[in-house]
Amino acid sequence: MGILALPEAVERFLGFLTLEKGASEHTLSAYQSDLKQWEQSVLDRHPEAKRDVSVIGIEDIQPWLISLHNSAYRPKSIARKIAALRSFFKYLAQRDEIQKNPMEEIHLPQTGRSLPDVLTPGEMERLLQAPPRELPQGLRDRAMLELAYGSGLRVSELCKLPLQALDLENSFVRVYGKGSKERIVPIGRCALAALKEYLEHGRPVLVSRKTDSSVFLSRRGSALSRKSFWSCVQNYAKSLGLRSPVNPHTLRHSFATHLLENGADLRFIQEMLGHKDISTTQIYTHVGTRRLREQYEKFHPHSSRAAS
């Protein structure tokens, strides 16, 4: 076991996530940010760690965790940071870069599972109709909204979608999700019509010399970024006066919830969403229960009447 500097160890780990684990850009960005934040904390207290990662112990981790708990970070964010650090040290231990894994004594905080926000079918329909169809960007936005809601794609999957992934003749899209796992997802009738209109009348106007095979293009002809689409969704929702928060995840959550409420099998929804574990999909059964309770309390005459 040779001496490995901490900065180099972090870069090797991030490279491992990219090349061997197929981590998404969003995951890589979050892990890089979390690890760099912790790295700076360690070097401020223990400069020797910059030269040799094996000298790091639990005493180099606990102060950072305490500072996180004393800050404004939410429990879910803290849990993610700890998970990043745990994966990092597990990687080092498996490669014999360290003799003892200091994270084995650290436990993730209980975060609970919050229910996702969803739109009603009526709200969803208003949002889908919001983009202006006379502009190429409006045709693009409508096609993205329809595909996100109609097929349940993640925002990263939408923005990375290449033309060759579309099979409009047979109405399906080939998606590479988390861990580069492939799934084939049907394209609904409304999404198909919006896609065809965008590809015929919108995308050709946006094409430039820098354009690649990406389906959805920015004004400059490059692939539309996650941040840009996020802003688009929020701006349309705000213009309609829809309750916040509304973002690209809301479309995916609404897709799953509306399928479940209309009788779709949970296993089918799991496959459409690309969830590895059925327990991840089961949260939408709780969303349905919550919405059922809301409807009961709103419309049943005895729901708000005190018991005698």
Backbone bond lengths (Angstrom), bond angles and torsions (degrees), N, CA, C in turn:
res aa  C-N    CA-C-N  psi(-1)  N-CA   C-N-CA  omega(-1)  CA-C   N-CA-C  phi
1 M - - - 1.466 - - 1.514 109.72 -
2 G 1.342 115.79 113.20 1.449 120.36 179.85 1.510 111.64 -84.67
3 I 1.329 115.49 175.56 1.461 120.22 178.83 1.529 109.19 -83.81
4 L 1.330 115.39 128.41 1.460 121.33 -179.27 1.525 108.67 -122.29
5 A 1.329 116.06 124.49 1.459 120.89 179.76 1.527 110.16 -72.24
6 L 1.326 116.00 148.01 1.462 120.77 -178.21 1.532 112.97 -58.74
7 P 1.335 120.08 -49.74 1.472 119.50 179.56 1.528 112.73 -57.40
8 E 1.331 116.27 -40.09 1.463 119.62 179.39 1.524 110.66 -68.08
9 A 1.337 116.41 -37.25 1.462 120.53 179.04 1.525 110.71 -62.12
10 V 1.312 116.26 -41.51 1.469 120.57 178.57 1.521 110.33 -63.65
11 E 1.329 117.31 -44.27 1.466 120.31 -179.64 1.526 111.26 -64.68
12 R 1.328 117.07 -38.60 1.467 120.22 177.96 1.528 110.76 -63.71
13 F 1.324 115.68 -41.19 1.458 120.44 -179.70 1.527 110.74 -63.86
14 L 1.326 117.07 -43.87 1.463 120.79 178.98 1.530 110.84 -63.83
15 G 1.328 115.68 -37.50 1.459 119.71 175.82 1.516 111.73 -64.94
16 F 1.330 116.44 -37.84 1.467 122.08 176.87 1.532 110.49 -62.56
17 L 1.326 116.88 -42.66 1.465 120.76 178.65 1.521 111.15 -62.35
18 T 1.330 116.03 -37.14 1.458 120.83 -178.11 1.517 111.96 -73.29
19 L 1.320 116.38 -52.60 1.464 121.45 -170.87 1.518 113.76 -81.93
20 E 1.336 117.25 -38.46 1.465 119.78 -174.07 1.517 113.30 -101.08
21 K 1.318 116.79 -32.00 1.458 120.13 -178.24 1.524 113.08 -98.41
22 G 1.322 117.21 -15.18 1.457 120.33 179.96 1.508 113.37 63.03
23 A 1.339 116.96 35.77 1.465 121.11 -178.03 1.530 110.58 -64.09
24 S 1.325 116.19 147.99 1.456 121.14 179.55 1.527 110.41 -72.29
25 E 1.325 116.22 163.41 1.467 121.25 177.66 1.525 110.50 -60.81
26 H 1.326 116.18 -36.97 1.470 120.62 179.96 1.527 110.37 -63.74
27 T 1.342 117.19 -45.28 1.464 121.34 179.17 1.519 110.75 -64.65
28 L 1.324 116.74 -44.26 1.465 120.56 179.41 1.517 111.58 -60.93
29 S 1.320 116.11 -43.75 1.461 120.54 179.93 1.519 110.98 -62.40
30 A 1.336 116.69 -42.74 1.467 120.51 -179.68 1.525 110.91 -66.50
31 Y 1.334 117.41 -45.46 1.470 120.81 -179.74 1.521 111.45 -64.70
32 Q 1.329 116.12 -40.76 1.460 119.37 179.08 1.524 110.42 -62.36
33 S 1.315 116.96 -44.77 1.460 121.60 179.36 1.530 111.10 -62.17
34 D 1.329 116.59 -45.21 1.471 120.92 -178.49 1.527 111.62 -65.27
35 L 1.334 115.89 -44.39 1.467 119.47 -177.41 1.524 111.92 -70.35
36 K 1.324 117.34 -37.17 1.464 120.29 177.81 1.529 110.67 -66.54
37 Q 1.322 115.78 -36.74 1.468 120.10 177.33 1.527 110.01 -63.31
38 W 1.336 116.16 -46.64 1.468 119.81 178.85 1.530 110.74 -66.74
39 E 1.338 116.73 -40.60 1.470 120.81 -179.41 1.523 111.49 -56.90
40 Q 1.329 116.44 -43.76 1.462 119.95 179.39 1.518 111.13 -64.09
41 S 1.329 116.27 -37.05 1.463 120.93 178.21 1.527 110.87 -63.52
42 V 1.328 116.06 -41.03 1.472 120.85 -179.99 1.523 110.69 -66.87
43 L 1.321 116.90 -46.42 1.463 120.41 -175.59 1.529 111.79 -66.93
44 D 1.330 116.39 -28.53 1.463 119.27 176.93 1.524 111.24 -66.82
45 R 1.342 116.30 -31.24 1.462 121.27 -176.67 1.520 112.50 -99.79
46 H 1.342 116.27 -29.38 1.466 120.79 -170.72 1.541 109.33 -140.71
47 P 1.332 118.02 76.03 1.470 121.60 -175.87 1.530 114.20 -56.47
48 E 1.333 117.58 -28.05 1.455 120.95 -178.40 1.530 111.97 -60.94
49 A 1.352 115.89 -25.86 1.459 120.01 -178.90 1.522 112.11 -64.50
50 K 1.327 116.59 -23.06 1.466 119.22 179.20 1.522 110.58 -62.72
51 R 1.324 116.11 -30.47 1.466 120.72 -178.83 1.526 112.52 -91.61
52 D 1.346 116.75 -31.45 1.464 120.01 -172.85 1.528 109.76 -142.71
53 V 1.327 116.93 108.50 1.463 121.44 -177.03 1.525 112.07 -68.41
54 S 1.347 117.55 -21.84 1.461 120.25 -175.97 1.522 113.57 -71.49
55 V 1.338 118.25 -12.13 1.468 120.19 -179.28 1.531 111.48 -84.71
56 I 1.317 117.44 -5.56 1.469 120.80 -177.38 1.520 110.26 -74.32
57 G 1.342 115.50 132.44 1.454 120.82 178.55 1.514 110.62 -127.46
58 I 1.318 116.64 -177.34 1.459 121.16 -177.76 1.524 111.80 -61.68
59 E 1.349 116.55 -27.08 1.463 120.18 178.13 1.529 112.21 -67.58
60 D 1.349 116.71 -14.47 1.462 121.12 176.01 1.529 112.10 -93.05
61 I 1.317 115.81 -3.19 1.465 121.36 -177.83 1.527 111.80 -111.09
62 Q 1.329 116.05 -42.19 1.467 119.93 -175.63 1.532 114.21 -58.68
63 P 1.330 119.86 -43.29 1.479 118.56 179.13 1.532 112.71 -59.61
64 W 1.317 115.06 -37.24 1.463 119.07 178.86 1.530 110.69 -66.25
65 L 1.336 116.04 -42.02 1.460 119.60 179.26 1.525 111.01 -63.81
66 I 1.321 116.13 -39.99 1.466 120.53 178.27 1.526 110.27 -62.07
67 S 1.343 115.88 -41.66 1.469 119.54 -179.95 1.530 110.88 -64.44
68 L 1.339 116.88 -34.44 1.458 120.14 178.02 1.524 111.25 -65.88
69 H 1.326 115.44 -44.12 1.463 119.94 -179.24 1.528 111.58 -67.19
70 N 1.320 116.13 -27.89 1.469 120.06 179.54 1.521 112.61 -85.30
71 S 1.324 116.08 -5.30 1.468 120.98 -179.00 1.525 109.66 -96.24
72 A 1.321 115.24 -167.63 1.472 120.38 -177.67 1.527 112.56 -90.95
73 Y 1.346 118.08 8.17 1.460 120.03 -178.81 1.527 110.82 -65.28
74 R 1.319 115.74 139.91 1.454 120.63 175.43 1.528 109.57 -75.62
75 P 1.339 117.98 155.07 1.471 120.62 178.66 1.524 113.09 -54.53
76 K 1.332 116.42 -36.27 1.467 119.39 -179.75 1.521 111.15 -65.82
77 S 1.333 117.33 -38.21 1.465 121.32 178.80 1.523 110.68 -68.39
78 I 1.327 115.76 -40.45 1.466 119.88 178.39 1.523 109.84 -63.65
79 A 1.323 116.38 -41.83 1.469 120.54 179.08 1.523 110.94 -60.30
80 R 1.336 116.91 -39.33 1.465 120.27 179.00 1.526 111.12 -65.27
81 K 1.327 116.66 -40.79 1.462 120.98 179.69 1.530 110.67 -64.31
82 I 1.316 115.98 -41.12 1.462 119.96 177.90 1.521 110.19 -66.13
83 A 1.337 116.52 -39.87 1.466 120.30 178.33 1.529 111.07 -61.72
84 A 1.330 116.84 -39.27 1.467 120.61 177.84 1.523 110.47 -62.48
85 L 1.322 116.04 -44.24 1.462 120.50 -179.14 1.521 110.92 -67.55
86 R 1.335 115.91 -38.41 1.466 120.08 179.05 1.522 110.91 -63.50
87 S 1.334 116.71 -43.21 1.465 120.51 178.97 1.526 110.93 -64.68
88 F 1.328 115.81 -37.98 1.464 121.16 -179.82 1.528 111.19 -61.97
89 F 1.333 117.08 -48.71 1.459 119.74 -178.21 1.525 112.26 -72.83
90 K 1.309 117.35 -29.89 1.457 120.17 174.72 1.522 110.09 -63.73
91 Y 1.333 115.16 -41.49 1.467 121.29 177.20 1.530 110.31 -59.98
92 L 1.333 117.28 -45.83 1.464 121.19 -179.69 1.527 111.78 -65.17
93 A 1.330 116.39 -40.21 1.473 120.23 -178.81 1.523 110.78 -66.56
94 Q 1.315 117.38 -40.10 1.465 121.08 -179.39 1.526 111.98 -65.89
95 R 1.325 116.41 -23.42 1.467 121.15 179.40 1.527 112.30 -103.39
96 D 1.325 114.86 13.78 1.482 121.54 176.83 1.526 112.92 57.13
97 E 1.322 117.11 30.48 1.461 120.38 175.68 1.525 111.13 -82.70
98 I 1.335 116.10 -19.68 1.471 121.91 175.54 1.525 108.39 -133.60
99 Q 1.332 116.63 150.84 1.463 120.59 -179.79 1.517 112.31 -86.41
100 K 1.338 116.22 -31.42 1.461 120.56 -179.32 1.523 109.40 -133.94
101 N 1.328 115.37 134.41 1.458 121.15 -179.69 1.535 109.26 -88.06
102 P 1.337 118.72 108.74 1.473 120.93 -177.01 1.525 113.25 -68.78
103 M 1.336 117.22 -16.65 1.459 119.87 -178.45 1.522 112.95 -79.94
104 E 1.340 117.74 -8.60 1.455 120.11 179.75 1.524 112.08 -64.98
105 E 1.324 116.66 -20.12 1.467 120.84 179.56 1.524 112.27 -97.13
106 I 1.329 116.85 1.74 1.458 121.25 -179.34 1.524 109.21 -104.86
107 H 1.323 117.33 134.41 1.461 121.89 -179.00 1.521 110.05 -117.89
108 L 1.327 114.66 144.71 1.462 120.02 178.76 1.516 110.57 -68.60
109 P 1.338 118.10 140.37 1.459 120.01 175.63 1.518 110.96 -70.88
110 Q 1.312 116.49 152.95 1.453 120.75 176.51 1.526 109.22 -75.32
111 T 1.313 116.67 118.36 1.462 120.14 -176.61 1.517 113.09 -102.46
112 G 1.323 117.03 -19.07 1.450 118.87 -173.68 1.521 109.44 72.40
113 R 1.278 117.26 176.02 1.458 120.96 179.31 1.516 108.90 -127.49
114 S 1.315 116.49 111.69 1.454 120.73 -179.73 1.520 109.62 -80.51
115 L 1.320 116.82 146.77 1.451 121.39 179.44 1.521 109.66 -78.56
116 P 1.325 117.17 136.94 1.467 119.75 -178.66 1.527 111.76 -70.51
117 D 1.330 115.82 150.34 1.452 121.09 175.86 1.523 109.20 -80.05
118 V 1.327 115.98 137.38 1.463 121.14 177.91 1.530 109.28 -132.61
119 L 1.324 115.15 157.08 1.455 121.67 174.79 1.525 109.56 -97.02
120 T 1.309 116.49 154.49 1.459 120.16 173.03 1.529 107.99 -73.70
121 P 1.328 118.27 160.91 1.469 119.18 177.01 1.526 112.68 -55.63
122 G 1.332 117.41 -36.92 1.457 120.40 178.51 1.515 112.37 -66.17
123 E 1.324 116.97 -43.70 1.470 121.39 177.71 1.522 110.25 -63.76
124 M 1.332 115.25 -39.82 1.459 119.52 -179.37 1.518 110.64 -63.86
125 E 1.326 116.76 -40.17 1.459 120.52 -179.99 1.524 111.07 -64.62
126 R 1.322 117.39 -40.38 1.469 121.02 177.73 1.525 111.16 -62.85
127 L 1.329 116.08 -40.13 1.460 120.18 179.98 1.528 110.81 -65.90
128 L 1.327 116.63 -40.72 1.468 120.67 -179.41 1.521 112.32 -64.47
129 Q 1.327 116.69 -29.23 1.458 120.75 -178.07 1.530 112.77 -89.15
130 A 1.337 117.16 -4.75 1.472 120.71 -173.48 1.534 114.89 -68.21
131 P 1.337 120.36 -40.20 1.476 119.37 -176.50 1.533 112.36 -62.97
132 P 1.324 117.39 138.85 1.477 121.19 179.43 1.525 111.40 -73.73
133 R 1.307 117.10 123.31 1.469 121.14 -174.69 1.519 112.99 -80.13
134 E 1.340 117.43 -8.16 1.464 119.17 179.10 1.531 112.32 -84.04
135 L 1.347 117.23 -7.85 1.464 121.78 179.67 1.529 110.38 -111.56
136 P 1.353 117.72 143.23 1.475 119.13 178.59 1.528 112.05 -60.49
137 Q 1.360 117.05 -36.04 1.465 119.47 177.80 1.525 111.34 -66.69
138 G 1.332 115.52 -33.41 1.458 119.30 177.88 1.515 111.73 -68.42
139 L 1.338 116.73 -40.58 1.461 120.22 176.03 1.525 110.74 -62.95
140 R 1.331 115.75 -39.39 1.472 120.79 177.16 1.527 110.92 -62.90
141 D 1.326 115.94 -48.71 1.457 119.96 -177.25 1.523 111.39 -62.65
142 R 1.325 116.57 -40.95 1.460 119.50 179.98 1.529 110.62 -65.39
143 A 1.330 116.83 -40.87 1.469 119.81 178.06 1.528 110.88 -63.72
144 M 1.331 117.01 -38.51 1.466 120.23 179.90 1.525 110.67 -69.36
145 L 1.327 116.58 -42.37 1.463 120.45 178.31 1.528 110.88 -62.19
146 E 1.329 115.58 -44.76 1.466 120.02 -179.72 1.525 111.66 -63.51
147 L 1.329 116.56 -40.15 1.458 120.15 -178.25 1.533 111.05 -72.81
148 A 1.329 116.39 -37.57 1.468 119.87 178.23 1.523 110.63 -64.64
149 Y 1.323 116.53 -42.90 1.468 120.49 -179.26 1.525 111.74 -81.00
150 G 1.337 117.02 -37.19 1.460 120.49 -175.87 1.515 114.55 -78.25
151 S 1.340 117.23 -24.78 1.464 120.46 -177.23 1.525 113.42 -124.62
152 G 1.338 117.48 -6.07 1.459 120.49 175.08 1.511 114.72 74.13
153 L 1.332 118.53 24.96 1.464 120.80 -177.63 1.531 111.18 -72.07
154 R 1.307 115.69 147.30 1.461 121.84 172.40 1.531 108.35 -72.68
155 V 1.332 115.90 156.96 1.465 119.40 -179.23 1.530 110.52 -62.24
156 S 1.330 117.94 -37.86 1.466 120.32 179.15 1.530 110.66 -65.92
157 E 1.334 117.03 -34.94 1.462 121.10 178.98 1.525 110.26 -69.59
158 L 1.307 116.78 -38.42 1.467 120.87 177.51 1.524 111.56 -62.59
159 C 1.337 114.90 -49.90 1.460 119.72 -174.00 1.535 112.44 -68.98
160 K 1.309 117.42 -25.57 1.468 121.31 -179.76 1.524 112.64 -93.94
161 L 1.307 117.42 -3.49 1.459 121.19 -171.98 1.534 111.68 -61.86
162 P 1.345 118.27 122.52 1.471 120.80 177.53 1.528 110.80 -92.04
163 L 1.312 116.35 157.93 1.463 120.87 -179.40 1.521 112.57 -57.11
164 Q 1.334 116.37 -36.42 1.457 119.65 -176.91 1.527 113.31 -69.92
165 A 1.332 116.95 -9.90 1.470 120.19 178.13 1.520 111.82 -82.04
166 L 1.337 116.56 -13.04 1.461 120.89 -178.13 1.523 111.37 -91.19
167 D 1.313 116.09 130.52 1.464 121.76 170.45 1.525 106.42 -121.31
168 L 1.329 115.30 85.05 1.459 120.21 -175.03 1.521 111.95 -70.99
169 E 1.319 116.97 -27.25 1.470 120.13 -179.94 1.524 110.92 -65.41
170 N 1.340 115.72 -39.62 1.465 120.27 -179.93 1.527 112.96 -101.93
171 S 1.331 116.91 3.42 1.473 123.49 174.49 1.528 113.41 59.50
172 F 1.332 116.00 54.54 1.464 119.04 171.43 1.523 110.01 -148.46
173 V 1.316 115.06 162.40 1.454 121.63 178.62 1.525 108.71 -128.29
174 R 1.329 116.09 138.78 1.464 121.67 177.97 1.535 107.56 -96.02
175 V 1.316 115.87 120.29 1.460 121.71 -173.21 1.522 110.35 -117.38
176 Y 1.338 115.44 138.05 1.461 121.19 172.76 1.522 107.27 -109.40
177 G 1.322 115.59 106.76 1.455 121.45 -175.36 1.508 113.44 -93.31
178 K 1.334 116.04 -148.49 1.454 121.43 -178.26 1.528 110.33 -61.85
179 G 1.338 114.95 137.72 1.452 119.77 -178.19 1.514 113.02 68.13
180 S 1.343 117.13 21.54 1.470 123.27 -179.25 1.527 112.29 58.43
181 K 1.327 116.94 25.90 1.455 120.97 178.89 1.517 109.73 -77.37
182 E 1.330 115.76 128.16 1.465 120.85 -176.48 1.526 111.23 -88.60
183 R 1.329 115.78 139.95 1.457 120.61 170.69 1.524 108.77 -143.79
184 I 1.297 116.05 151.91 1.458 122.17 178.89 1.517 107.78 -109.26
185 V 1.329 115.98 124.49 1.457 121.52 -173.44 1.525 109.68 -121.78
186 P 1.327 118.01 133.21 1.474 120.53 176.78 1.528 111.80 -64.71
187 I 1.311 116.19 149.30 1.458 122.13 173.25 1.529 107.26 -107.04
188 G 1.326 116.97 123.08 1.453 121.00 -179.16 1.522 112.79 -69.76
189 R 1.321 115.58 167.13 1.462 121.75 -175.75 1.524 112.19 -59.73
190 C 1.339 117.26 -44.51 1.468 120.20 -178.36 1.528 111.23 -68.62
191 A 1.328 116.15 -41.03 1.462 119.87 178.81 1.523 110.63 -66.25
192 L 1.317 116.70 -37.60 1.458 121.09 179.08 1.527 110.80 -63.11
193 A 1.325 116.78 -43.99 1.465 120.53 179.39 1.528 110.96 -64.69
194 A 1.346 116.83 -40.75 1.468 120.50 179.80 1.527 110.97 -67.19
195 L 1.323 117.13 -38.77 1.462 121.40 178.01 1.524 111.26 -63.65
196 K 1.328 116.41 -46.60 1.468 120.41 -178.93 1.525 110.75 -62.19
197 E 1.321 117.00 -40.94 1.464 120.51 179.81 1.523 111.03 -65.04
198 Y 1.353 116.01 -41.08 1.467 120.07 178.84 1.527 111.14 -66.71
199 L 1.328 117.24 -44.53 1.465 120.97 -177.20 1.527 111.45 -66.98
200 E 1.308 116.75 -28.57 1.468 120.03 -179.17 1.523 113.08 -87.34
201 H 1.336 116.41 -39.05 1.463 119.25 -172.22 1.529 114.56 -116.96
202 G 1.309 118.64 -17.41 1.458 121.21 -176.60 1.512 114.74 -103.96
203 R 1.334 116.83 -54.26 1.472 120.27 -176.38 1.520 113.23 -60.51
204 P 1.347 120.33 -42.71 1.471 119.42 -179.60 1.527 113.07 -57.50
205 V 1.337 117.38 -30.53 1.462 120.51 179.48 1.528 111.13 -73.10
206 L 1.332 116.85 -28.57 1.466 121.88 -176.49 1.529 113.04 -88.10
207 V 1.320 117.48 -14.16 1.466 121.40 -177.02 1.530 110.71 -63.16
208 S 1.347 115.06 138.89 1.464 121.09 175.68 1.530 108.56 -139.27
209 R 1.318 116.96 -174.58 1.464 120.93 -179.56 1.524 112.45 -65.62
210 K 1.323 116.95 -24.35 1.468 120.36 -178.52 1.532 112.72 -90.93
211 T 1.328 116.94 1.91 1.464 120.87 -176.93 1.525 111.51 -70.37
212 D 1.352 114.78 134.70 1.465 120.12 174.58 1.527 107.82 -108.01
213 S 1.323 117.48 -150.00 1.465 120.35 -176.29 1.522 113.11 -88.14
214 S 1.328 117.90 7.07 1.463 120.54 -179.28 1.529 110.95 -60.52
215 V 1.307 115.91 139.35 1.465 120.43 179.36 1.519 110.71 -70.20
216 F 1.319 116.14 -48.82 1.462 120.43 -172.60 1.528 110.87 -102.09
217 L 1.341 114.83 120.52 1.460 121.37 -171.75 1.528 111.82 -113.03
218 S 1.334 114.23 150.69 1.461 120.89 173.84 1.519 109.27 -82.44
219 R 1.324 116.96 179.65 1.470 120.56 178.27 1.515 111.45 -62.00
220 R 1.339 116.65 -26.95 1.468 120.79 -178.47 1.521 113.19 -88.15
221 G 1.318 116.30 -1.33 1.452 119.74 177.10 1.506 115.07 92.42
222 S 1.340 118.08 -2.12 1.465 120.98 177.45 1.528 109.18 -91.20
223 A 1.333 116.16 169.20 1.459 120.27 179.70 1.526 110.38 -60.46
224 L 1.311 116.75 134.90 1.463 120.78 179.88 1.526 109.15 -66.31
225 S 1.313 116.55 134.91 1.469 120.58 -177.79 1.526 111.51 -82.42
226 R 1.328 115.36 160.45 1.465 121.26 176.16 1.519 110.56 -58.34
227 K 1.326 115.67 -42.30 1.459 120.87 -177.98 1.521 111.03 -62.31
228 S 1.327 116.81 -40.65 1.469 120.76 -179.19 1.521 111.25 -65.97
229 F 1.323 116.17 -43.26 1.469 118.37 179.64 1.520 110.65 -67.72
230 W 1.330 116.44 -38.11 1.457 121.40 176.11 1.534 110.01 -55.95
231 S 1.336 116.27 -46.14 1.464 121.22 179.57 1.519 111.22 -64.10
232 C 1.334 116.51 -40.36 1.467 120.72 179.02 1.526 110.87 -58.01
233 V 1.325 115.98 -49.14 1.468 120.58 -177.58 1.528 110.24 -61.49
234 Q 1.316 116.40 -45.40 1.457 120.08 -178.44 1.531 111.73 -65.82
235 N 1.324 117.23 -38.09 1.462 120.63 179.70 1.525 111.45 -66.82
236 Y 1.337 116.93 -41.91 1.458 119.50 177.85 1.525 110.75 -64.78
237 A 1.328 116.21 -42.88 1.466 120.23 179.69 1.523 111.18 -62.20
238 K 1.326 115.53 -40.54 1.469 120.62 179.79 1.528 110.71 -66.35
239 S 1.326 117.05 -40.38 1.467 120.45 -179.19 1.528 111.62 -65.44
240 L 1.336 116.22 -26.24 1.462 120.86 179.47 1.525 112.62 -90.51
241 G 1.328 115.36 -8.09 1.457 119.16 -178.02 1.508 113.26 74.22
242 L 1.338 117.28 23.36 1.464 120.17 178.44 1.516 109.99 -70.75
243 R 1.310 115.24 148.28 1.460 119.77 -179.51 1.532 109.47 -64.75
244 S 1.300 115.51 145.52 1.464 119.94 179.31 1.527 108.85 -91.68
245 P 1.353 119.47 160.78 1.464 124.28 -2.97 1.530 111.77 -88.66
246 V 1.317 115.99 143.07 1.464 122.18 172.93 1.517 107.10 -126.16
247 N 1.324 116.59 123.05 1.456 122.32 -179.24 1.521 108.39 -148.05
248 P 1.331 119.02 179.22 1.468 119.49 -179.24 1.527 114.55 -56.86
249 H 1.339 117.22 -31.82 1.467 119.45 177.65 1.518 110.77 -64.67
250 T 1.350 116.71 -32.08 1.454 120.86 179.83 1.527 110.91 -60.35
251 L 1.343 116.79 -36.57 1.461 121.04 179.80 1.527 110.41 -65.59
252 R 1.318 116.17 -43.24 1.468 121.35 179.22 1.532 110.62 -65.61
253 H 1.333 116.05 -42.62 1.458 119.98 178.88 1.531 110.80 -64.92
254 S 1.339 116.08 -40.01 1.459 120.26 179.83 1.532 110.37 -65.80
255 F 1.321 116.63 -40.21 1.464 122.58 176.46 1.527 110.52 -53.69
256 A 1.330 116.62 -52.07 1.459 121.42 -176.56 1.528 111.43 -67.67
257 T 1.326 116.28 -42.54 1.461 120.52 -177.80 1.521 111.40 -65.72
258 H 1.329 117.64 -43.73 1.462 120.88 -179.01 1.527 111.35 -67.47
259 L 1.327 117.02 -35.25 1.473 119.81 175.02 1.526 110.40 -62.20
260 L 1.324 115.67 -46.85 1.462 120.53 -177.96 1.527 111.22 -64.03
261 E 1.333 116.18 -42.04 1.463 120.22 -178.96 1.527 112.19 -66.13
262 N 1.333 116.06 -23.36 1.463 119.64 179.33 1.521 112.78 -98.05
263 G 1.336 116.25 12.93 1.458 120.46 170.34 1.510 116.89 99.18
264 A 1.330 119.53 7.52 1.467 120.99 179.54 1.522 110.69 -67.46
265 D 1.316 116.26 146.09 1.460 121.72 178.33 1.520 110.53 -71.09
266 L 1.333 116.44 140.60 1.458 121.31 -176.43 1.532 111.43 -62.06
267 R 1.340 116.90 -35.67 1.471 120.11 179.16 1.521 111.43 -65.57
268 F 1.320 116.39 -35.66 1.464 120.94 176.67 1.530 110.10 -64.68
269 I 1.328 116.48 -43.91 1.463 120.77 179.13 1.525 110.28 -64.12
270 Q 1.323 116.76 -40.19 1.467 121.04 177.76 1.523 110.83 -58.06
271 E 1.322 116.32 -44.95 1.470 120.90 -179.46 1.527 111.08 -66.12
272 M 1.327 116.60 -40.64 1.466 120.64 179.83 1.525 111.12 -64.22
273 L 1.330 116.53 -40.12 1.461 120.64 -178.04 1.523 112.78 -78.64
274 G 1.327 117.13 -18.47 1.460 120.26 -177.81 1.514 112.77 78.17
275 H 1.344 116.90 27.88 1.462 120.54 177.37 1.520 109.91 -78.23
276 K 1.303 116.71 133.76 1.465 121.80 178.43 1.516 110.69 -72.91
277 D 1.329 116.83 -38.67 1.458 122.74 -174.79 1.521 109.94 -115.22
278 I 1.332 117.22 133.46 1.463 121.58 179.94 1.518 111.63 -62.81
279 S 1.338 118.14 -25.66 1.464 120.79 -179.37 1.528 111.19 -63.97
280 T 1.337 116.89 -29.25 1.463 120.51 176.86 1.523 110.79 -66.75
281 T 1.320 116.19 -37.69 1.465 121.08 -179.04 1.523 111.54 -75.08
282 Q 1.335 116.98 -28.03 1.458 120.56 -174.71 1.521 113.46 -63.81
283 I 1.322 117.94 -15.92 1.466 119.65 178.59 1.524 110.81 -59.92
284 Y 1.335 117.49 -27.07 1.456 119.96 -178.33 1.527 112.31 -71.71
285 T 1.333 117.18 -20.16 1.460 118.68 173.59 1.524 109.76 -68.41
286 H 1.348 116.45 -33.08 1.463 120.34 177.53 1.524 111.10 -72.02
287 V 1.342 116.10 -33.59 1.465 119.63 176.63 1.520 109.38 -63.15
288 G 1.343 116.10 -42.73 1.455 120.02 178.85 1.519 111.78 -62.04
289 T 1.325 116.26 -40.24 1.461 120.78 178.23 1.522 110.89 -64.38
290 R 1.322 117.19 -41.32 1.456 121.48 178.42 1.519 110.88 -61.81
291 R 1.336 116.19 -45.20 1.471 120.60 -179.55 1.530 110.59 -65.93
292 L 1.331 116.40 -35.17 1.457 120.11 177.05 1.526 110.47 -62.99
293 R 1.329 116.16 -43.32 1.462 121.03 178.29 1.533 110.80 -63.43
294 E 1.320 117.10 -41.69 1.466 120.93 179.21 1.520 111.10 -61.29
295 Q 1.339 116.57 -42.68 1.454 120.36 179.97 1.533 111.39 -66.59
296 Y 1.330 115.33 -39.94 1.465 119.46 178.52 1.525 110.68 -61.91
297 E 1.323 116.26 -48.13 1.456 120.06 -177.10 1.526 111.83 -66.93
298 K 1.314 116.16 -26.55 1.463 119.83 -179.11 1.525 112.01 -79.99
299 F 1.331 117.85 -36.90 1.448 119.97 -168.56 1.531 115.48 -113.09
300 H 1.332 118.95 -22.54 1.455 118.32 -177.36 1.518 110.47 -80.83
301 P 1.337 118.41 130.89 1.475 120.81 -175.87 1.504 114.38 -63.88
302 H 1.333 118.66 -23.73 1.463 120.07 -179.33 1.518 113.35 -94.84
303 S 1.333 117.87 -1.54 1.460 119.76 -173.20 1.523 113.18 -65.51
304 S 1.328 117.13 -34.10 1.466 120.48 -175.71 1.519 113.00 -109.79
305 R 1.338 117.11 4.90 1.447 120.42 -178.74 1.516 110.77 -87.58
306 A 1.289 117.53 126.04 1.456 121.41 -178.50 1.509 110.97 -62.74
307 A 1.330 116.12 144.65 1.450 121.38 178.59 1.518 109.92 -69.16
308 S 1.330 116.60 141.43 1.464 120.70 -178.24 1.518 110.73 -91.38
